[in-house]
């Protein structure tokens, strides 16, 4: 079984995440260009319901599997790993059947009553088959991640996006003549096909790499797995609580936004389009760097769990500090580009320069979002998932209340929803950090933070000057591309010059190792 160190595993996932994020971004551009803001709004209205159902189906098991498999592997207990898989497959398989049926049955009520747009019914129905597919994939991914083998997860992510982007343009264009709701359903079908291809690959890799037969004595493994079930639930239920809170918050977000905008006097069709601009255009831009923090989070859970078993607190502090530093570096560069070039980017990508105001308001606060993943992963690895759940609950409650209060004000409207969302970013991250400070006396390296902020300020100023100087001689596309490239080069040069990335870390990166 191929095993990677924390940093190497994270880099593998980051590289795969970069490819999938680029492909996913192209996918979103294609969907937006074909369906427009209204179609994207319908598509995004269905997504929160899907994420809620998947959260309930997975029951927090991927994190629990990763943690317990890492511990069992450290102790060389192969029978325990088999029991973990058997119990997890039984639980997720049963729940996926139940919640898929519920999603189909309640789709008419959710679309017409809660989302205030009956057309959302079609994308809800189209996406429902994905639930059991994702449930099974998550169990296998958790197994590989627990063994600190990130390659299957990385390859499956790329396969999923390649298949999705292969079908999305054809399906949305095929169904668009029948209405934007059918085009949104077509986009959802492409998502299902992508996840199905990813699952087929994961099953193939699992059959090749496992050292035991899962089907052999499967029922007896489940029956004898009471202790294993309890161990899984001890981690999974608080983890589910955190994700359930996030999913419920995301589920209610379009509902609260729609109702608040209605109070503010905004018509239903206009409200759907405005929510499509915020959730379908701006939020994906802010989430672009999260493939890095997600990769770090996935690698952190088994790495910190393994260190916690042997009570190596120095390693725990080192790994968390390392993850947060990389999150700050990657997030800082993204914030500079999104803030300085908000208008040309939104114009070129979505033909919607008027949406840039939302992006400029939200971009600086998104730094707190990029810290959330590593902080939450560390809490889960240290058996503090319950504290993470409470933090998420507080943040979700405050965000939802703020959306209702701010978005219902006519002078703010959808901008109020944007402000409420960044308030949620800020609050949850600060609560996670406070919990870790109390639990393990963790401290932030202020020197590194100051260095990154300095690099952000210098590169942003330089990038703006280049943008202005190119305005007379180049088209908008080339003016933007050259300016962003120049800004990125300056930023990375400053990061390396300030030694924010250490030489020994560069040597562990597969792409750069050969240069040393």
C-alpha positions as CSV (number, residue, x, y, z in Angstrom):
1,X,0.0,0.0,0.0
2,X,1.5,3.3,-1.1
3,X,1.8,5.7,1.9
4,X,2.7,9.4,1.8
5,X,3.9,11.8,4.4
6,X,1.5,14.6,5.5
7,X,3.1,17.2,3.2
8,X,3.5,14.9,0.2
9,X,-0.1,13.6,0.6
10,X,-1.3,17.2,0.8
11,X,0.7,18.2,-2.3
12,X,-0.8,15.3,-4.3
13,X,-4.3,16.4,-3.3
14,X,-3.5,20.1,-4.0
15,X,-2.3,19.3,-7.5
16,X,-5.4,17.2,-8.2
17,X,-7.5,19.9,-6.6
18,X,-5.9,22.5,-8.9
19,X,-6.8,20.5,-12.0
20,X,-10.3,19.8,-10.8
21,X,-10.9,23.4,-9.7
22,X,-9.9,24.7,-13.1
23,X,-12.1,22.1,-14.8
24,X,-14.9,22.9,-12.4
25,X,-14.5,26.6,-13.0
26,X,-14.7,26.0,-16.7
27,X,-17.8,23.9,-16.0
28,X,-19.4,26.8,-14.1
29,X,-18.6,29.2,-16.9
30,X,-20.2,26.9,-19.5
31,X,-23.3,26.5,-17.3
32,X,-23.5,30.3,-16.7
33,X,-23.1,31.2,-20.3
34,X,-25.7,28.7,-21.5
35,X,-28.4,29.1,-18.8
36,X,-27.8,32.7,-17.6
37,X,-28.3,34.0,-14.0
38,X,-31.8,32.6,-13.7
39,X,-30.8,29.1,-14.7
40,X,-27.8,29.2,-12.3
41,X,-30.1,30.4,-9.6
42,X,-32.3,27.3,-10.1
43,X,-29.3,25.1,-10.1
44,X,-27.9,26.6,-7.0
45,X,-31.2,26.4,-5.2
46,X,-31.1,22.6,-5.6
47,X,-27.5,22.3,-4.4
48,X,-28.1,23.0,-0.7
49,X,-30.9,20.4,-0.5
50,X,-28.5,17.9,-2.1
51,X,-25.7,18.7,0.4
52,X,-28.1,18.4,3.3
53,X,-29.2,14.9,2.2
54,X,-25.6,13.8,1.5
55,X,-24.6,15.0,5.0
56,X,-27.3,13.0,6.6
57,X,-26.4,9.9,4.5
58,X,-22.7,10.0,5.2
59,X,-23.3,10.6,9.0
60,X,-19.8,12.0,9.4
61,X,-18.3,8.6,8.6
62,X,-15.6,9.7,6.2
63,X,-13.7,11.6,8.9
64,X,-14.3,8.8,11.5
65,X,-13.1,6.2,9.0
66,X,-10.0,8.1,8.2
67,X,-9.2,8.6,11.9
68,X,-9.9,5.1,13.1
69,X,-8.2,3.4,10.1
70,X,-5.1,5.6,10.8
71,X,-5.1,4.4,14.4
72,X,-5.7,0.8,13.5
73,X,-3.0,0.9,10.8
74,X,-0.5,2.4,13.3
75,X,-1.2,-0.6,15.6
76,X,-1.1,-3.1,12.7
77,X,-4.7,-4.2,13.5
78,X,-6.0,-5.4,10.0
79,X,-9.1,-7.2,11.3
80,X,-10.3,-3.9,12.9
81,X,-9.9,-2.1,9.6
82,X,-12.1,-4.7,7.9
83,X,-14.8,-4.2,10.6
84,X,-14.6,-0.5,10.2
85,X,-15.3,-0.8,6.5
86,X,-18.1,-3.4,6.9
87,X,-20.0,-1.4,9.5
88,X,-19.6,1.9,7.6
89,X,-20.8,0.3,4.3
90,X,-23.9,-1.1,6.1
91,X,-24.7,2.3,7.7
92,X,-24.2,4.5,4.6
93,X,-26.0,2.0,2.3
94,X,-29.1,1.9,4.5
95,X,-29.2,5.6,5.0
96,X,-28.7,6.4,1.3
97,X,-31.8,4.4,0.3
98,X,-33.9,6.1,2.9
99,X,-32.8,9.7,2.2
100,X,-32.8,9.3,-1.6
101,X,-36.5,8.2,-1.4
102,X,-37.2,11.2,1.0
103,X,-35.5,13.6,-1.4
104,X,-37.7,12.5,-4.3
105,X,-40.9,12.4,-2.3
106,X,-40.5,15.9,-0.8
107,X,-39.1,17.6,-3.9
108,X,-42.4,19.2,-4.8
109,X,-42.9,20.7,-1.3
110,X,-39.3,21.9,-1.1
111,X,-39.3,23.6,-4.5
112,X,-42.7,25.3,-4.4
113,X,-43.0,26.1,-0.7
114,X,-39.5,26.6,0.7
115,X,-37.6,27.8,-2.3
116,X,-40.6,29.8,-3.6
117,X,-39.9,28.6,-7.2
118,X,-41.6,25.4,-8.3
119,X,-39.2,25.1,-11.2
120,X,-36.5,24.0,-8.8
121,X,-38.3,20.6,-8.7
122,X,-36.6,19.4,-11.9
123,X,-33.0,19.8,-10.8
124,X,-33.9,18.3,-7.4
125,X,-35.2,15.2,-9.1
126,X,-32.3,15.0,-11.5
127,X,-29.7,15.1,-8.8
128,X,-31.3,12.5,-6.4
129,X,-29.5,9.4,-7.8
130,X,-26.1,10.9,-6.7
131,X,-26.8,10.2,-3.0
132,X,-26.0,6.5,-2.8
133,X,-23.1,7.0,-5.3
134,X,-21.4,9.6,-3.1
135,X,-22.2,7.6,0.1
136,X,-20.2,4.6,-1.2
137,X,-17.4,6.7,-2.6
138,X,-16.9,8.5,0.7
139,X,-16.4,5.2,2.6
140,X,-13.7,4.1,0.2
141,X,-12.0,7.5,0.2
142,X,-12.0,7.5,4.0
143,X,-10.3,4.1,4.0
144,X,-7.5,5.3,1.6
145,X,-7.1,8.6,3.5
146,X,-6.8,6.7,6.8
147,X,-3.9,4.8,5.3
148,X,-2.4,8.1,4.2
149,X,-2.6,7.1,0.5
150,X,-4.1,10.2,-1.2
151,X,-3.5,9.1,-4.8
152,X,-6.9,7.3,-5.3
153,X,-8.8,10.4,-3.9
154,X,-6.8,12.7,-6.2
155,X,-7.3,10.6,-9.3
156,X,-11.0,10.2,-8.7
157,X,-11.5,13.9,-8.3
158,X,-9.9,14.6,-11.7
159,X,-12.0,11.8,-13.3
160,X,-15.2,13.2,-11.8
161,X,-14.6,16.6,-13.3
162,X,-13.5,15.4,-16.7
163,X,-16.7,13.3,-17.1
164,X,-18.8,16.2,-15.8
165,X,-17.4,18.8,-18.1
166,X,-17.7,16.3,-21.0
167,X,-21.4,16.1,-20.6
168,X,-22.5,19.5,-19.1
169,X,-22.5,21.6,-22.3
170,X,-24.3,18.9,-24.3
171,X,-27.0,18.2,-21.7
172,X,-27.7,21.9,-20.8
173,X,-27.9,22.9,-24.5
174,X,-30.1,19.9,-25.2
175,X,-32.7,20.7,-22.6
176,X,-32.6,24.5,-22.7
177,X,-35.3,24.8,-25.5
178,X,-37.7,23.2,-23.0
179,X,-37.0,25.9,-20.3
180,X,-34.2,26.9,-17.9
181,X,-35.5,24.5,-15.3
182,X,-34.8,21.6,-17.7
183,X,-31.4,23.0,-18.6
184,X,-30.6,23.1,-14.8
185,X,-31.7,19.5,-14.5
186,X,-29.4,18.6,-17.4
187,X,-26.5,20.2,-15.6
188,X,-27.4,18.1,-12.5
189,X,-27.4,14.9,-14.6
190,X,-23.8,15.7,-15.7
191,X,-22.9,15.9,-12.0
192,X,-24.4,12.4,-11.4
193,X,-22.4,10.9,-14.4
194,X,-19.2,12.4,-13.1
195,X,-19.7,11.0,-9.6
196,X,-20.6,7.6,-11.1
197,X,-17.3,7.5,-13.1
198,X,-15.4,8.5,-9.9
199,X,-17.0,5.7,-7.9
200,X,-16.2,3.1,-10.6
201,X,-12.5,4.1,-10.4
202,X,-12.5,4.1,-6.6
203,X,-14.0,0.5,-6.5
204,X,-11.4,-0.6,-9.0
205,X,-8.5,0.9,-6.9
206,X,-10.0,-0.6,-3.8
207,X,-10.1,-4.1,-5.2
208,X,-6.5,-3.8,-6.3
209,X,-5.0,-2.4,-3.1
210,X,-6.9,-4.1,-0.3
211,X,-5.3,-6.9,1.6
212,X,-8.5,-8.6,2.7
213,X,-11.9,-9.7,1.3
214,X,-14.7,-7.4,2.4
215,X,-17.5,-9.7,1.3
216,X,-16.2,-12.6,3.2
217,X,-18.1,-12.9,6.5
218,X,-19.5,-9.4,5.8
219,X,-22.7,-10.0,7.9
220,X,-20.8,-11.5,10.8
221,X,-18.4,-8.6,10.7
222,X,-21.3,-6.2,11.0
223,X,-22.9,-8.2,13.8
224,X,-19.7,-8.3,15.8
225,X,-18.9,-4.7,15.1
226,X,-20.9,-3.2,18.0
227,X,-17.7,-1.7,19.5
228,X,-16.6,-0.5,16.1
229,X,-20.0,1.1,15.5
230,X,-19.7,2.9,18.9
231,X,-16.2,4.1,18.0
232,X,-17.4,5.4,14.7
233,X,-20.4,7.1,16.1
234,X,-18.3,8.8,18.9
235,X,-16.4,10.7,16.1
236,X,-19.1,10.7,13.4
237,X,-22.1,12.1,15.2
238,X,-20.4,15.4,16.4
239,X,-18.7,15.6,12.9
240,X,-22.1,15.1,11.3
241,X,-23.5,17.8,13.7
242,X,-20.9,20.3,12.3
243,X,-21.6,19.4,8.7
244,X,-25.4,19.1,9.3
245,X,-25.4,22.6,10.8
246,X,-23.5,23.8,7.7
247,X,-25.7,22.0,5.3
248,X,-28.9,23.1,7.1
249,X,-27.6,26.7,7.0
250,X,-26.8,26.3,3.3
251,X,-30.3,24.7,2.8
252,X,-32.1,27.6,4.5
253,X,-29.8,30.2,2.9
254,X,-31.7,30.5,-0.4
255,X,-35.0,30.2,1.5
256,X,-34.2,33.0,3.9
257,X,-32.7,35.1,1.0
258,X,-35.8,34.6,-1.1
259,X,-38.2,35.5,1.7
260,X,-36.1,38.5,2.8
261,X,-35.9,39.9,-0.7
262,X,-39.6,39.4,-1.0
263,X,-40.0,41.5,2.2
264,X,-37.7,44.1,0.6
265,X,-40.1,44.2,-2.4
266,X,-38.0,42.2,-4.9
267,X,-40.0,40.0,-7.4
268,X,-39.5,36.2,-7.3
269,X,-37.8,36.0,-10.8
270,X,-35.4,38.9,-9.9
271,X,-34.7,37.3,-6.5
272,X,-33.8,34.0,-8.1
273,X,-31.4,35.8,-10.5
274,X,-29.8,37.8,-7.7
275,X,-29.2,34.7,-5.7
276,X,-27.8,33.1,-8.8
277,X,-25.3,35.9,-9.1
278,X,-24.2,35.7,-5.4
279,X,-24.2,31.9,-5.0
280,X,-23.4,30.9,-8.6
281,X,-20.9,33.7,-9.6
282,X,-19.3,35.3,-6.5
283,X,-19.1,32.4,-4.0
284,X,-17.4,30.0,-6.5
285,X,-14.8,32.7,-7.0
286,X,-14.2,32.9,-3.2
287,X,-14.0,29.1,-3.0
288,X,-11.3,28.8,-5.6
289,X,-8.4,28.5,-3.1
290,X,-10.3,26.0,-0.9
291,X,-9.0,23.1,-2.9
292,X,-5.7,23.8,-1.1
293,X,-7.2,24.0,2.4
294,X,-9.4,21.0,1.7
295,X,-6.3,19.0,0.7
296,X,-4.5,20.1,3.9
297,X,-7.5,19.2,6.0
298,X,-7.9,15.7,4.5
299,X,-4.2,15.0,5.2
300,X,-4.3,16.6,8.7
301,X,-6.9,14.2,10.1
302,X,-4.8,10.9,9.9
303,X,-1.5,12.7,10.5
304,X,-2.7,14.4,13.7
305,X,-4.7,11.3,14.8
306,X,-1.5,9.3,14.5
307,X,0.5,11.9,16.5
308,X,-2.2,12.1,19.2
309,X,-2.1,8.3,19.7
310,X,1.5,8.5,20.8
311,X,0.9,11.9,22.5
312,X,3.4,13.7,20.3
313,X,2.0,17.2,20.9
314,X,5.0,18.9,19.4
315,X,4.2,17.2,16.0
316,X,0.5,18.3,16.4
317,X,1.5,21.9,16.8
318,X,4.0,21.7,13.9
319,X,1.5,20.1,11.5
320,X,-1.3,22.6,12.3
321,X,1.1,25.6,12.1
322,X,2.3,24.3,8.7
323,X,-1.2,23.8,7.4
324,X,-2.3,27.3,8.5
325,X,0.8,28.9,7.0
326,X,0.0,27.3,3.6
327,X,-3.6,28.3,3.9
328,X,-2.6,31.9,4.6
329,X,-0.1,32.0,1.7
330,X,-2.6,30.6,-0.8
331,X,-5.5,32.5,0.5
332,X,-3.6,35.8,0.6
333,X,-2.7,35.5,-3.1
334,X,-6.3,34.8,-4.0
335,X,-7.6,37.7,-2.0
336,X,-5.3,40.1,-3.7
337,X,-6.3,39.0,-7.2
338,X,-10.0,38.8,-6.4
339,X,-10.0,42.3,-4.8
340,X,-7.8,44.2,-7.3
341,X,-9.2,42.6,-10.4
342,X,-12.8,42.0,-9.4
343,X,-14.5,43.9,-12.2
344,X,-12.5,42.6,-15.2
345,X,-12.6,39.0,-13.9
346,X,-16.4,39.0,-13.4
347,X,-16.8,40.8,-16.8
348,X,-14.6,38.2,-18.6
349,X,-15.9,35.1,-16.9
350,X,-19.6,35.8,-16.4
351,X,-20.2,39.0,-18.4
352,X,-21.5,40.5,-15.2
353,X,-19.2,43.3,-14.1
354,X,-21.9,44.7,-11.9
355,X,-21.5,41.7,-9.5
356,X,-17.9,42.8,-8.8
357,X,-19.1,44.9,-5.8
358,X,-20.2,41.7,-3.9
359,X,-16.8,40.2,-4.6
360,X,-14.8,43.2,-3.4
361,X,-16.8,43.3,-0.2
362,X,-16.4,39.6,0.5
363,X,-12.9,38.9,-0.7
364,X,-10.9,40.3,2.3
365,X,-13.0,38.3,4.8
366,X,-12.6,35.1,2.8
367,X,-9.1,34.6,4.5
368,X,-11.0,33.5,7.6
369,X,-12.9,30.9,5.4
370,X,-9.5,29.4,4.2
371,X,-8.5,28.8,7.8
372,X,-11.7,27.0,8.8
373,X,-10.8,23.6,7.1
374,X,-7.5,23.0,8.8
375,X,-8.8,24.2,12.2
376,X,-11.9,22.0,12.0
377,X,-9.9,19.0,10.8
378,X,-7.5,19.4,13.8
379,X,-10.5,19.6,16.2
380,X,-11.9,16.4,14.8
381,X,-8.6,14.5,15.0
382,X,-8.2,15.5,18.6
383,X,-11.7,14.2,19.5
384,X,-13.0,17.8,19.8
385,X,-15.7,17.4,17.1
386,X,-18.4,18.3,19.6
387,X,-16.8,21.7,20.2
388,X,-16.5,22.2,16.4
389,X,-20.2,21.4,16.1
390,X,-21.2,24.0,18.7
391,X,-19.0,26.6,17.0
392,X,-20.6,25.8,13.7
393,X,-24.1,26.0,15.2
394,X,-23.4,29.5,16.7
395,X,-21.9,30.7,13.4
396,X,-24.8,29.3,11.3
397,X,-27.4,30.9,13.7
398,X,-25.8,34.3,13.6
399,X,-25.4,34.1,9.8
400,X,-29.0,33.1,9.1
401,X,-30.4,35.8,11.4
402,X,-28.1,38.4,9.8
403,X,-29.3,37.4,6.3
404,X,-32.9,37.9,7.3
405,X,-32.2,41.2,9.0
406,X,-29.9,42.7,6.4
407,X,-31.3,41.3,3.1
408,X,-34.9,42.4,4.0
409,X,-33.7,46.1,4.1
410,X,-34.5,47.6,0.7
411,X,-31.3,49.7,0.7
412,X,-29.2,46.6,1.1
413,X,-31.1,43.7,-0.6
414,X,-28.8,40.9,-1.8
415,X,-25.7,42.9,-0.6
416,X,-27.1,42.3,3.0
417,X,-26.9,38.6,2.3
418,X,-23.3,38.9,1.2
419,X,-22.4,40.8,4.4
420,X,-24.1,38.2,6.5
421,X,-22.2,35.3,4.8
422,X,-18.8,36.9,5.6
423,X,-19.9,37.5,9.2
424,X,-20.4,33.7,9.3
425,X,-16.9,33.1,8.0
426,X,-15.3,35.3,10.6
427,X,-17.3,34.0,13.6
428,X,-16.8,30.3,13.1
429,X,-13.1,30.6,12.4
430,X,-12.5,32.7,15.5
431,X,-14.5,30.2,17.6
432,X,-12.5,27.2,16.2
433,X,-9.2,29.0,16.9
434,X,-10.3,29.9,20.5
435,X,-11.2,26.2,21.1
436,X,-7.7,25.0,20.0
437,X,-5.9,27.7,22.0
438,X,-7.8,26.4,25.1
439,X,-7.2,22.7,24.3
440,X,-3.6,22.6,23.2
441,X,-2.3,26.1,23.9
442,X,-1.8,26.7,20.2
443,X,-0.4,30.0,19.2
444,X,-0.2,31.8,15.8
445,X,3.2,33.0,14.4
446,X,2.5,36.7,14.0
447,X,5.7,37.2,12.1
448,X,4.5,35.0,9.3
449,X,1.1,36.8,9.2
450,X,2.8,40.2,9.0
451,X,5.0,38.9,6.2
452,X,2.0,37.6,4.1
453,X,0.1,40.8,4.6
454,X,3.1,42.8,3.5
455,X,3.5,40.6,0.4
456,X,-0.3,41.1,-0.3
457,X,0.0,44.9,-0.1
458,X,3.1,45.2,-2.3
459,X,1.9,42.7,-5.0
460,X,-1.6,44.3,-5.0
461,X,-0.2,47.8,-5.5
462,X,2.2,46.6,-8.2
463,X,-0.5,44.7,-10.0
464,X,-2.8,47.7,-10.0
465,X,-0.1,49.9,-11.5
466,X,0.5,47.3,-14.3
467,X,-3.2,47.1,-15.0
468,X,-3.4,50.9,-15.4
469,X,-0.3,51.1,-17.6
470,X,-1.7,48.4,-20.0
471,X,-5.2,49.9,-20.4
472,X,-4.3,51.8,-23.6
473,X,-2.5,49.1,-25.5
474,X,-4.2,45.8,-24.8
475,X,-7.7,44.3,-24.9
476,X,-9.5,43.6,-21.6
477,X,-8.6,39.9,-21.7
478,X,-4.8,40.4,-22.2
479,X,-4.7,43.4,-19.9
480,X,-6.3,41.2,-17.2
481,X,-4.2,38.1,-17.8
482,X,-0.9,39.9,-17.9
483,X,-1.7,41.9,-14.8
484,X,-2.8,38.8,-12.8
485,X,0.3,36.9,-13.9
486,X,2.5,39.8,-12.9
487,X,0.8,40.1,-9.5
488,X,1.1,36.4,-8.9
489,X,4.8,36.3,-9.8
490,X,5.5,39.3,-7.5
491,X,3.5,37.7,-4.7
492,X,5.3,34.3,-4.9
493,X,8.7,36.0,-5.2
494,X,8.0,37.9,-2.0
495,X,6.8,34.7,-0.3
496,X,10.0,32.9,-1.2
497,X,12.2,35.9,-0.4
498,X,10.6,36.1,3.1
499,X,11.2,32.4,3.5
500,X,7.5,31.7,4.2
501,X,8.0,28.4,2.4
502,X,10.9,26.5,3.8
503,X,13.5,24.7,1.7
504,X,12.9,21.3,3.3
505,X,9.2,21.7,2.5
506,X,10.0,22.4,-1.2
507,X,12.2,19.3,-1.3
508,X,9.2,17.1,-0.2
509,X,7.0,18.4,-3.1
510,X,7.1,15.9,-5.9
511,X,7.1,18.5,-8.7
512,X,10.0,20.6,-7.1
513,X,12.1,17.8,-5.6
514,X,14.1,17.2,-8.7
515,X,15.3,20.8,-8.7
516,X,17.2,20.3,-5.4
